Amino acid sequence: MSTNVIRFLEEDLDIHVSQMRDPNAWGGEPELFMASHVLQMPITVFIHDGDSTGLITIAEYGQEYGKENPIKVLYRGSSHYDVLQIPGK
């Protein structure tokens, strides 16, 4: 496993993998990182800009697979992510 994903983990790798095997477990940053490589697709994470109605990019994964047509994800806080579809696109 890439050492890049290990830097995201707050617990032992074996414990994390065991927890992620639970079908009710939620993924986070390590899983987004690995998903970009498994899918060979870029993933861009956005958050609502508190000063406007727009979105700002807070993380990008898998940029080596290109920057066009990334999977877009909205971070909603408390480790909650939703797939983001921008209207008209």
C-alpha positions as CSV (number, residue, x, y, z in Angstrom):
1,M,0.0,0.0,0.0
2,S,1.2,3.5,-0.8
3,T,2.9,5.3,2.1
4,N,0.8,8.4,1.0
5,V,-2.4,6.8,2.2
6,I,-0.8,5.8,5.5
7,R,-0.1,9.5,6.3
8,F,-3.9,10.1,6.4
9,L,-4.6,7.4,9.0
10,E,-4.9,8.2,12.6
11,E,-4.8,4.5,13.7
12,D,-2.9,1.4,12.9
13,L,-3.3,0.3,9.2
14,D,-4.5,-3.2,10.1
15,I,-7.1,-1.8,12.5
16,H,-8.3,0.7,9.8
17,V,-8.6,-2.0,7.2
18,S,-10.5,-4.2,9.6
19,Q,-12.9,-1.4,10.4
20,M,-13.4,-0.5,6.7
21,R,-14.5,-4.1,6.0
22,D,-17.7,-3.4,7.9
23,P,-20.4,-2.6,5.3
24,N,-21.7,0.2,7.5
25,A,-18.4,2.0,7.8
26,W,-18.0,5.3,6.2
27,G,-14.9,6.2,4.1
28,G,-13.0,9.5,4.3
29,E,-9.8,11.0,2.9
30,P,-7.8,7.7,2.8
31,E,-10.6,6.1,0.8
32,L,-10.9,9.0,-1.6
33,F,-7.2,8.8,-2.2
34,M,-7.3,5.1,-2.9
35,A,-10.5,5.3,-5.0
36,S,-8.8,7.8,-7.3
37,H,-6.0,5.3,-7.9
38,V,-8.3,2.2,-8.2
39,L,-10.6,4.0,-10.6
40,Q,-7.7,5.9,-12.3
41,M,-9.8,9.0,-12.1
42,P,-9.2,12.4,-10.5
43,I,-11.4,13.3,-7.6
44,T,-11.9,16.9,-6.5
45,V,-13.4,17.7,-3.1
46,F,-15.3,21.0,-2.6
47,I,-16.7,22.8,0.3
48,H,-19.3,25.7,0.4
49,D,-17.5,29.0,0.6
50,G,-18.9,30.7,3.7
51,D,-18.5,34.2,2.2
52,S,-20.5,33.5,-1.0
53,T,-22.8,30.9,-2.6
54,G,-19.9,29.3,-4.4
55,L,-17.7,26.3,-3.9
56,I,-14.0,26.2,-3.2
57,T,-11.7,23.3,-3.9
58,I,-10.2,21.8,-0.7
59,A,-8.5,18.6,-2.0
60,E,-7.6,16.9,-5.2
61,Y,-6.6,13.3,-5.6
62,G,-5.4,11.4,-8.7
63,Q,-4.3,14.4,-10.7
64,E,-1.8,12.2,-12.5
65,Y,-4.9,10.8,-14.4
66,G,-5.8,14.2,-15.8
67,K,-7.7,17.1,-14.6
68,E,-10.7,16.9,-16.9
69,N,-14.0,15.4,-15.8
70,P,-13.0,14.6,-12.2
71,I,-15.4,12.9,-9.8
72,K,-16.7,15.8,-7.8
73,V,-17.4,15.4,-4.1
74,L,-18.9,17.9,-1.6
75,Y,-17.5,17.9,1.9
76,R,-20.3,18.7,4.3
77,G,-18.3,18.6,7.6
78,S,-18.1,15.9,10.2
79,S,-16.4,13.6,7.8
80,H,-19.5,13.5,5.5
81,Y,-19.1,13.6,1.7
82,D,-21.7,13.7,-1.0
83,V,-21.2,13.2,-4.8
84,L,-21.6,16.6,-6.4
85,Q,-23.3,17.2,-9.7
86,I,-23.2,20.8,-10.9
87,P,-26.4,21.7,-12.7
88,G,-26.0,22.1,-16.5
89,K,-23.0,19.9,-16.7
